[in-house]
Amino acid sequence: MAVSYKEAGVDIEAGEQAVRDIKSLVKQTYTPRVLTELGLFGGCYTFPVKDYHEPVLVASTDGVGTKLMVANLMDRHNTVGQCLVNHCVNDILTTGARPLFFQDYIGTGKLQPEVVREIISGMSTACRENGCALIGGEMAEMPGIYNAKDYDLVGTIVGVVEREQILIGRVKKGDILIGLPSTGLHTNGYSLARKVLLSKYTVNDFIPELNTTIGDALLTVHRSYLQVIEPLLTDPALHALSHITGGGIVGNTRRVIPENLTLKINWQAWSHPPIFQLIQRTGEIDESEMRHVFNLGIGMILLCDSPSVGKISQTLRNAGEKPIVVGEII
């Protein structure tokens, strides 16, 4: 008896429909530098060579982790697309790079065009907000690897920075750490957060101290810091940036400082936002573990020359931020 590809679990027509559904969303991110339409084997982008003296390309690939499982429980998929783009933008921002273009990968057990459209709508929103073109991607239907509703989400971003402005190798003793608030967990620590919170609550439970449901709190979009930090990228007083992801404040900030220096964090400089307090209290989690896993309300850290802290903090406040001095380099 003949068996079709569709009967084996792969629906080519559904994939083609998904591509048709997202074309208009993708084109909303295009700039005049995008030369190709969606659906080709590769995306073409004209490099802004005249805008740079000695340009350096910066690339990064990342995912959203098990935040996707919360999206499935809530049947809401647009926010994770925003999280993915913003996470990648923040990662290359730590080198001083501005984004050029983005590509995504969606792997799933059963391709659902309406879910794909939601995911891409979030990506499209974030790409437009960050001035980044979504020039291509891949959708793979893989029954047996993923369960029917499960999907994985990965993105690759490419940006550019002037070589003499790369934020590498500048940190010195006495530099001050200025923290910028996160919007919640961002995209890290969800395996622990789900284990703790979903053993006691459902995603639809309203929590007064959060002023929202568990699911809404966990799906809060991972914010981008590009717009508020971009005016500072050419300031020589800015020595480094640390994107606080898995590994917490210490684990990530150590990545951008010399081995002969270390961090002195003032953990009393700010209060843990309610979502972290709830996780810690519900799971009876040690403070050291909280610091190791979560951002605890600080999503990006600027490492600055000490005499310029006031000036940099004021620039951030003018952009609507609430900068917090959280430590120093010793």
C-alpha positions in Angstrom: 0.0 0.0 0.0 1.4 3.4 -1.0 2.1 5.9 1.7 2.2 9.6 1.1 4.5 12.2 2.7 1.5 13.8 4.3 0.5 10.4 5.9 4.0 10.2 7.3 3.4 13.5 9.1 4.8 16.1 6.7 2.4 18.4 4.9 4.2 20.3 2.1 1.0 22.2 1.2 0.7 23.5 4.8 4.3 24.8 4.6 3.6 26.6 1.4 0.5 28.1 2.9 2.4 29.3 5.9 4.9 31.0 3.6 2.1 32.8 1.8 0.6 33.8 5.1 3.7 35.5 6.4 5.0 37.2 3.3 3.2 40.5 4.0 4.5 40.5 7.6 8.1 39.9 6.5 8.0 42.6 3.8 7.0 45.1 6.5 10.6 44.8 7.8 12.3 45.4 4.5 14.5 48.3 3.8 15.9 49.4 0.4 19.0 47.3 1.2 17.0 44.0 0.9 17.3 42.7 -2.7 15.4 39.4 -2.6 11.8 38.2 -1.9 10.9 35.6 0.7 11.0 32.1 -0.5 14.4 31.9 -2.3 17.3 29.8 -1.2 19.1 32.7 0.3 18.4 36.3 1.3 20.5 39.1 -0.3 21.3 42.4 1.5 23.4 45.3 0.3 26.1 46.1 2.8 26.3 49.8 3.8 30.0 50.0 3.0 30.0 53.7 2.5 28.8 54.3 6.0 31.8 52.7 7.7 35.6 53.3 7.5 36.5 49.8 8.8 33.3 47.8 9.3 33.2 44.6 11.4 30.3 42.1 11.0 28.9 40.7 14.2 26.7 37.6 14.2 24.8 35.8 17.0 22.4 32.8 17.2 20.1 32.2 20.1 16.7 30.7 21.0 13.8 31.4 23.4 14.2 28.2 25.6 11.3 26.7 27.4 9.4 30.0 27.4 7.9 28.3 24.3 6.1 25.8 26.6 4.3 28.7 28.3 3.3 30.1 24.9 1.8 26.7 24.1 0.0 26.5 27.4 -1.5 30.0 26.7 -2.0 29.4 23.0 -0.4 32.8 22.4 2.6 32.8 20.1 3.3 36.4 19.0 5.4 37.5 22.1 8.0 34.8 21.7 8.9 36.1 18.2 9.5 39.5 19.7 11.6 38.0 22.5 13.8 36.1 20.0 14.6 39.2 17.9 15.2 41.4 20.9 17.4 38.9 22.6 19.6 38.6 19.6 19.7 42.4 19.1 20.9 42.8 22.7 23.6 40.1 22.3 25.3 41.9 19.4 24.7 45.3 21.1 27.2 44.2 23.7 30.0 44.6 21.1 28.6 48.0 20.0 27.0 46.6 16.9 23.7 47.8 15.3 21.6 45.1 13.6 21.4 44.7 9.8 19.3 41.6 9.2 17.7 38.6 10.9 16.8 35.0 10.0 14.7 32.5 11.9 14.3 28.8 12.2 11.0 27.1 13.3 11.0 23.4 13.9 7.7 21.7 14.7 6.0 18.4 15.0 3.0 19.5 13.0 3.1 22.7 11.0 0.2 25.0 11.9 0.1 28.0 9.5 -1.9 30.2 12.0 0.8 29.6 14.8 3.6 30.4 12.4 1.9 33.6 11.4 1.6 34.6 15.1 5.3 33.9 15.7 6.4 35.8 12.6 4.1 38.7 13.4 6.0 39.1 16.7 9.3 38.9 14.8 8.1 41.5 12.3 7.2 43.9 15.1 10.5 43.6 16.8 12.5 43.8 13.6 10.7 47.1 12.7 11.3 48.5 16.2 15.0 47.6 15.9 15.6 48.7 12.3 16.4 45.2 11.3 15.3 43.4 8.1 13.8 39.9 8.4 15.2 38.5 5.1 14.6 34.7 5.4 14.3 31.6 7.5 13.3 28.0 7.6 10.2 26.0 8.7 10.8 22.3 9.3 8.1 19.8 10.0 9.7 16.9 11.9 7.2 14.4 13.4 9.1 12.1 15.7 11.5 14.8 16.8 8.8 17.1 18.1 5.3 16.3 19.4 2.5 17.7 17.4 2.0 21.1 19.1 5.7 21.5 20.1 8.0 23.8 18.2 11.5 25.2 18.6 12.4 28.8 17.7 15.9 30.0 16.8 17.2 33.2 15.3 20.4 34.4 13.7 21.2 38.1 13.6 23.9 40.0 11.7 25.0 43.5 12.6 27.9 45.9 12.1 30.2 48.0 14.2 33.1 50.3 13.3 36.3 48.5 14.3 37.6 51.3 16.4 34.3 51.4 18.3 34.1 47.7 19.3 33.3 47.4 23.0 36.1 44.9 23.8 39.1 45.2 26.0 38.3 48.6 27.6 37.3 47.6 31.1 39.5 48.7 33.9 39.7 48.7 37.7 37.3 51.3 39.2 34.7 51.1 36.4 31.1 51.5 37.6 28.3 49.1 36.7 25.0 50.8 35.8 22.0 48.4 35.5 18.9 48.9 33.4 15.6 47.3 34.4 14.4 44.1 32.8 10.8 43.4 31.9 10.8 40.1 33.8 12.5 36.8 33.2 13.3 37.8 29.6 14.2 34.4 28.0 16.1 32.6 30.8 15.4 30.5 33.9 12.1 29.2 32.6 12.7 25.6 33.4 13.1 26.4 37.0 10.3 29.0 37.0 7.9 26.5 35.4 8.8 23.7 37.8 8.2 26.0 40.7 5.1 28.0 39.7 3.2 25.5 37.6 3.4 23.0 40.4 1.1 25.3 42.4 -0.6 27.5 39.9 -2.1 27.3 36.4 -1.1 29.8 33.7 -4.6 31.4 34.1 -4.4 32.0 37.8 -4.5 35.8 38.6 -1.8 36.8 41.2 -2.6 40.0 43.0 1.0 40.9 43.7 1.8 40.6 40.0 -1.5 42.3 39.0 -1.8 39.8 36.2 -1.9 36.1 35.5 1.0 33.7 35.9 1.0 33.1 32.1 0.9 36.8 31.2 3.8 37.5 33.6 5.9 34.7 32.1 5.2 35.8 28.5 6.2 39.4 29.1 8.4 40.4 26.1 12.1 40.3 26.5 12.9 44.0 25.9 15.5 45.5 23.5 18.0 48.0 24.9 19.2 49.3 21.5 17.3 52.5 21.3 18.3 53.7 24.8 21.9 52.7 24.5 22.6 53.6 20.9 23.4 57.3 21.6 26.1 56.1 24.0 27.9 53.7 21.7 30.4 56.3 20.5 31.1 57.6 24.0 34.6 56.6 25.0 33.4 56.5 28.7 31.3 53.4 27.9 33.7 50.5 28.3 31.5 47.4 28.0 27.9 46.1 28.0 26.7 42.9 29.6 23.4 41.3 28.5 22.1 39.5 31.6 20.9 36.1 30.4 21.5 32.6 31.6 24.1 32.7 34.4 22.8 35.9 36.0 24.5 39.2 36.6 27.8 37.7 37.8 28.1 35.0 35.2 27.4 37.3 32.2 29.3 40.3 33.4 32.5 38.2 34.0 32.5 37.5 30.3 33.4 41.1 29.4 36.0 41.9 32.0 39.7 40.9 32.1 40.7 37.8 34.1 42.8 39.9 36.6 39.7 41.9 37.7 36.4 40.9 39.4 33.0 42.3 40.3 31.7 43.9 43.5 28.0 43.8 43.2 25.8 45.8 45.6 22.8 43.4 45.8 20.9 45.8 48.1 20.9 48.5 45.4 17.5 47.4 44.0 14.6 45.2 45.0 13.7 42.0 43.2 10.5 42.5 41.1 7.4 40.7 42.3 7.7 37.8 39.8 11.1 36.8 41.2 9.9 37.2 44.7 7.0 34.8 43.9 9.3 32.3 42.3 11.8 32.4 45.2 9.1 32.1 47.9 7.1 29.4 46.2 10.1 27.2 45.5 12.0 28.1 48.7 15.0 28.8 46.4 18.3 29.9 48.0 19.4 33.5 47.2 22.6 32.2 45.6 20.6 30.1 43.2 18.3 33.0 42.3 21.4 35.1 41.5 22.9 32.3 39.4 19.8 31.6 37.3 17.8 34.9 36.9 18.4 38.5 36.0 16.5 39.6 39.1 15.2 42.7 37.4 18.5 43.9 35.8 18.5 43.1 32.1 21.5 45.0 30.8 24.6 46.4 32.6 26.7 49.3 31.3 30.4 49.3 32.5 31.5 52.9 32.5 34.4 55.1 33.4 33.8 56.3 37.0 33.9 60.1 36.4 31.3 59.8 33.6 28.6 57.9 35.6 26.6 61.0 36.2 26.6 62.0 32.6 25.8 58.6 31.3 23.0 58.1 33.9 21.4 61.4 32.9 21.5 60.4 29.2 19.7 57.2 30.1 17.1 59.1 32.3 16.5 61.4 29.4 15.6 58.3 27.3 13.1 57.3 29.9 15.3 54.7 31.7 15.8 54.2 35.5 19.5 53.5 35.7 20.8 51.9 39.0 24.4 51.8 40.1 24.7 48.1 41.0 28.5 47.7 41.6 32.0 48.3 40.4 35.1 46.6 39.0 37.8 45.8 41.5 
